């Protein structure tokens, strides 16, 4: 069976992570989110998978290749062009990406599934496809019910009693919401749907194709299903996803590494004197990370591989990406550290290099400062602490 993963977006709402990592490659405890999607598709018999790529396309293609090691076949549709010797992504929209593949050669010749590449799901795709076919639908949205107070964060799907889609509401207020069923970005289509997708132009599934299907009265349905769906469309979503995995709330993601103490997991060759650090789980510490004596880590927290947590540093309820060095005495609570950026759980970002704070957070591969910066000495005196 055939499927498509939508992987061409720039992921602007997940910056700064997506400056260098495309959304489908964002790691959930070291494993790209798209890899979980491939496992789900394979489990339900979808073993021929098209992936449209654009932004940082090579990162996706070089990791997944032709899909052999994941038990599937993968091919890629690049959206963009070469400008002055460099690949420049130019996404053509989710429906435009489908059309581009079909115009190249009619790949989608039977019922097929389309998934957005930025969510963790454990959906029973087999049951969903069965329902879709029984309805005689040409397009089906897999929806999910959320609490009324959360509807303003999503696109709401309005259906009649038979499940036929009647209208959409994009992030309505709680008072205006006509439904609590939201669009999860998981779709089932018949090849007939290509009659309604124009060739050679940018075209979106949610904002253009679906309203068109409603307008013409096509057999277009939505099925609400109860399944785990963890969207990582924004930085705060990603932060909550990591937290959910560490707390055991996301059942289809296992914490990697070796459990060295209750709730404390490590990768290979972590350099730490367990008797001289204060670590409270759940915590994951990646391989070849150094944690100096006197450091404190309070979970849920993830420390990526090849990090360096200096003496007196505190990491609490935070996510630290690989190759991060946290200087002596640094205190991070509810933060995400990615390269030169420090992000709070609302998504507000500080460029520590531009702010001249790279003596606090820097790349672990750089040589540490040979002397205490004036700024650090002043802060230490203000707090009446040691700057050593």
CORLIN-V522751 format. One record per pair of residues at least 4 apart in sequence whose ideal C-beta (glycine too) atoms are under 8 Angstrom apart, sorted by the first residue. I is the first residue (numbers start at 0). J is the second residue. Records with the same first field share a line. If there is no record, write none. Layout:
I = J / J
//
This chain:
0 = 43 / 44 / 45 / 46 / 47 / 109 / 110 / 111 / 112
1 = 45 / 47 / 48 / 49 / 106 / 107 / 108 / 109 / 111 / 112
2 = 40 / 45 / 47 / 48 / 49 / 111 / 112 / 113 / 114
3 = 48 / 49 / 50 / 51 / 96 / 97 / 100 / 107 / 111 / 112 / 113 / 114
4 = 23 / 33 / 36 / 37 / 48 / 49 / 50 / 51 / 113 / 114 / 115 / 116
5 = 51 / 93 / 96 / 113 / 114 / 115 / 116 / 184
6 = 21 / 22 / 23 / 33 / 50 / 51 / 52 / 59 / 116
7 = 51 / 52 / 53 / 54 / 78 / 88 / 90 / 91 / 96
8 = 22 / 53 / 54 / 90 / 117
9 = 17 / 53 / 54 / 88 / 90
10 = 14 / 16 / 17 / 21 / 22 / 25 / 54 / 117
11 = 17
12 = 232 / 233 / 234 / 346
13 = 17 / 22 / 25 / 117 / 231 / 232 / 233 / 234 / 237
14 = 18 / 234 / 348
15 = 337 / 338 / 340 / 342 / 348
16 = 20 / 25 / 234 / 237 / 320 / 337
17 = 21 / 22 / 25 / 54 / 55
19 = 55 / 338
20 = 24 / 25 / 26 / 55 / 58
21 = 25 / 52 / 54 / 55 / 56 / 58 / 59
22 = 32 / 116 / 117 / 231
23 = 31 / 32 / 33 / 36 / 50 / 59 / 116 / 117
24 = 31 / 32 / 33 / 55 / 58 / 59 / 62
25 = 31 / 32 / 117 / 231 / 237
26 = 30 / 31 / 32
27 = 31 / 32 / 35 / 119 / 231 / 240 / 241 / 244 / 252
28 = 241 / 244 / 252 / 254 / 255 / 283 / 301
29 = 255 / 266 / 285 / 303 / 304
30 = 34 / 35 / 252 / 255
31 = 35 / 62
32 = 36 / 116 / 117 / 118 / 119 / 231
33 = 37 / 59 / 63 / 116
34 = 38 / 63 / 69
35 = 39 / 119 / 120 / 251 / 252
36 = 40 / 114 / 116 / 120
37 = 41 / 48 / 63 / 66 / 69 / 71 / 73
38 = 42 / 69
39 = 43 / 120 / 121 / 122 / 124
40 = 45 / 46 / 48 / 71 / 112 / 114 / 124
41 = 45 / 46 / 69 / 70 / 71
43 = 123 / 124 / 125 / 128
44 = 125
45 = 71 / 112 / 124
46 = 70 / 71 / 72
47 = 71 / 72
48 = 66 / 71 / 72 / 73 / 74
49 = 73 / 74 / 75 / 76 / 100 / 106
50 = 59 / 63 / 73 / 74 / 75 / 76 / 116
51 = 75 / 76 / 77 / 78 / 90 / 96 / 97 / 99 / 100
52 = 56 / 59 / 60 / 75 / 76 / 77 / 78 / 88
53 = 77 / 78 / 79 / 88 / 89 / 90
54 = 88 / 90
55 = 59 / 88
56 = 60 / 75 / 77 / 79 / 86 / 88
57 = 61 / 86
58 = 62
59 = 63 / 75
60 = 64 / 75
63 = 69 / 73
64 = 68 / 73
65 = 72 / 73 / 74
66 = 70 / 71 / 72 / 73
67 = 72
69 = 73
76 = 96 / 99 / 100 / 103
77 = 86
78 = 88 / 89 / 90 / 91 / 96 / 99
79 = 86 / 87 / 88 / 89 / 90
80 = 86 / 87 / 89
81 = 85 / 86 / 87
82 = 87
90 = 95 / 96 / 201
91 = 95 / 96 / 98 / 99 / 200 / 201 / 202
92 = 96 / 201 / 202 / 203 / 204 / 207
93 = 97 / 113 / 202 / 203 / 204 / 205
94 = 98 / 196 / 202 / 203 / 204 / 207 / 208
95 = 99 / 196 / 200 / 201 / 202 / 203
96 = 100
97 = 101 / 107 / 113 / 188 / 193 / 196 / 204
98 = 102 / 193 / 196 / 197 / 198 / 202
99 = 103
100 = 106 / 107
101 = 105 / 106 / 107 / 190 / 193
102 = 198 / 199
105 = 190
107 = 111 / 188 / 190 / 193
108 = 190
109 = 190
110 = 128 / 131 / 132 / 187 / 188 / 189
111 = 187 / 188 / 190
112 = 124 / 128 / 185 / 186 / 187 / 188
113 = 185 / 186 / 187 / 188 / 204
114 = 118 / 120 / 184 / 185 / 186
115 = 184 / 185
117 = 184 / 230 / 231 / 232
118 = 183 / 184 / 228 / 229 / 230 / 231 / 232
119 = 227 / 228 / 229 / 231 / 240 / 249 / 251 / 252
120 = 183 / 185 / 226 / 227 / 228 / 229
121 = 226 / 227 / 250 / 251
122 = 127 / 141 / 185 / 224 / 226 / 228
123 = 127 / 224 / 226
124 = 128
125 = 129
126 = 130 / 224
127 = 131 / 139 / 141 / 185 / 187 / 222 / 224
128 = 132 / 187
129 = 133
130 = 134 / 139 / 222
131 = 136 / 139 / 187 / 220 / 222
132 = 136
134 = 139 / 162 / 218 / 220
135 = 218
136 = 187 / 189 / 218 / 219 / 220
137 = 188 / 189 / 191 / 192 / 212 / 217 / 218 / 219
138 = 186 / 187 / 188 / 189 / 192 / 208 / 209 / 212 / 217 / 219 / 220
139 = 186 / 187 / 188 / 219 / 220 / 221 / 222
140 = 156 / 164 / 182 / 183 / 185 / 186 / 209 / 220 / 221 / 222
141 = 183 / 185 / 186 / 187 / 221 / 222 / 224
142 = 156 / 180 / 181 / 182 / 183 / 221 / 222 / 223 / 224
143 = 180 / 181 / 183 / 223 / 224 / 225 / 226 / 228
144 = 179 / 180 / 181 / 223 / 225
145 = 149 / 150 / 153 / 179 / 181
146 = 179
147 = 173 / 176 / 179
148 = 173
149 = 153
150 = 155 / 170 / 171 / 173 / 176 / 178 / 179 / 181
151 = 170 / 171 / 172 / 173 / 176
152 = 170
153 = 170 / 181 / 182
154 = 167 / 168 / 169 / 170 / 181 / 182 / 205
155 = 167 / 168 / 169 / 170 / 171 / 176 / 177 / 178 / 179 / 180 / 181 / 182
156 = 164 / 167 / 178 / 180 / 181 / 182 / 221
157 = 164 / 165 / 166 / 167 / 168 / 177 / 178
158 = 162 / 163 / 164 / 165 / 178 / 180 / 220 / 221
159 = 163 / 165
161 = 220
162 = 220 / 221 / 222
163 = 218 / 219 / 220
164 = 209 / 212 / 213 / 219 / 220 / 221
165 = 213
166 = 177 / 213
167 = 182 / 205 / 209 / 210 / 213
168 = 175 / 176 / 177 / 178
171 = 175 / 176 / 177
172 = 176
180 = 221 / 223
182 = 205 / 221
183 = 228 / 230
184 = 230
186 = 204
188 = 192
192 = 196 / 208 / 212
195 = 208 / 211 / 212 / 215 / 217
196 = 202 / 208
197 = 202
202 = 207 / 208
203 = 207 / 208
204 = 208 / 209
205 = 209
206 = 210
207 = 211
208 = 212
209 = 213 / 219
210 = 214
211 = 215
212 = 217 / 219
213 = 217 / 219
227 = 249 / 250 / 251
229 = 236 / 239 / 240 / 243 / 249
230 = 236
231 = 236 / 237 / 240
232 = 236
233 = 237 / 346
234 = 238 / 335 / 342 / 346
235 = 239 / 344 / 345 / 346
236 = 240
237 = 241 / 318 / 335
238 = 242 / 318 / 335 / 344
239 = 243 / 344
240 = 244 / 249
241 = 245 / 299 / 301 / 318
242 = 246 / 299 / 316
243 = 248 / 249
244 = 248 / 249 / 252 / 254
245 = 254 / 281 / 282 / 283 / 298 / 299 / 300 / 301
246 = 281 / 299
247 = 281
254 = 258 / 264 / 281 / 283
255 = 264 / 266 / 283
256 = 264 / 265 / 266 / 283 / 284 / 285 / 286
257 = 264 / 265 / 266
258 = 262 / 263 / 264
259 = 263 / 264 / 265 / 273
260 = 273 / 278 / 280
261 = 280
262 = 279 / 280 / 281 / 282 / 298
263 = 278 / 280 / 281 / 282 / 284
264 = 281 / 282 / 283 / 284
265 = 269 / 283 / 284 / 285 / 286 / 288
266 = 284 / 285 / 286 / 287 / 288 / 304
267 = 286 / 287
268 = 286 / 287
269 = 284 / 285 / 286 / 287 / 288 / 289 / 290
270 = 287 / 288 / 289 / 290
271 = 276 / 284 / 288 / 289 / 290
272 = 276 / 292
273 = 278
275 = 292 / 293
276 = 290 / 291 / 292 / 293 / 294 / 295 / 296
277 = 294 / 295 / 296
278 = 282 / 290 / 295 / 296 / 297
279 = 296 / 297 / 298
280 = 298
281 = 298 / 299 / 300
282 = 296 / 298 / 299 / 300 / 301 / 302
283 = 300 / 301 / 302
284 = 288 / 290 / 296 / 302
285 = 302 / 303 / 304 / 305 / 306 / 321
286 = 304 / 305
287 = 304 / 305
288 = 302 / 303 / 304 / 305 / 306 / 307 / 308
289 = 306 / 307 / 308 / 363
290 = 294 / 296 / 302 / 308
291 = 307 / 308 / 309 / 310 / 312
292 = 310
293 = 310 / 311
294 = 308 / 309 / 310 / 311 / 312 / 313 / 314
295 = 312 / 313 / 314 / 315
296 = 300 / 302 / 308 / 313 / 314 / 315
297 = 313 / 314 / 315 / 316
298 = 316
299 = 316
300 = 314 / 315 / 316 / 317 / 318 / 319
301 = 317 / 318 / 319
302 = 306 / 308 / 314 / 319
303 = 319 / 320 / 321 / 322 / 323
304 = 321
305 = 321 / 322 / 363 / 364
306 = 319 / 321 / 322 / 323 / 324 / 325 / 363
307 = 323 / 324 / 325 / 363
308 = 312 / 314 / 319 / 325
309 = 324 / 325 / 326 / 327 / 328 / 329
310 = 327
311 = 327 / 328
312 = 325 / 326 / 327 / 328 / 329 / 330 / 331
313 = 329 / 330 / 331 / 332
314 = 319 / 325 / 331
315 = 330 / 331 / 332 / 333
316 = 332 / 333
317 = 331 / 332 / 333 / 334 / 335 / 336
318 = 334 / 335 / 336
319 = 323 / 325 / 331 / 335 / 336
320 = 335 / 336 / 337 / 338
322 = 338 / 362 / 363 / 364
323 = 336 / 338 / 360 / 361 / 362 / 363
324 = 360 / 361 / 362 / 363 / 365 / 367
325 = 329 / 331 / 336 / 359 / 360
326 = 358 / 359 / 360 / 361 / 367 / 368 / 375
327 = 386 / 387
328 = 375 / 379 / 384 / 385 / 386
329 = 359 / 360
331 = 336 / 341
333 = 343 / 344
334 = 341 / 342 / 343 / 344
335 = 341 / 342 / 343 / 344
336 = 340 / 341 / 342 / 360
337 = 342
338 = 362
339 = 350 / 351 / 352 / 353 / 357 / 360 / 361
340 = 348 / 349 / 350 / 351
341 = 348 / 349 / 351 / 360
342 = 346 / 347 / 348 / 349
343 = 347
349 = 354 / 356
350 = 354
351 = 356 / 357 / 359 / 360 / 361
352 = 356 / 357
355 = 374
356 = 360 / 374
357 = 361
358 = 368 / 372 / 374 / 375
359 = 375
361 = 365 / 367
368 = 372
371 = 375 / 376 / 379 / 386 / 387
372 = 376
373 = 377
374 = 378
375 = 379 / 386
376 = 380 / 386
377 = 381
378 = 382 / 386
379 = 383 / 384 / 385 / 386
380 = 386
//
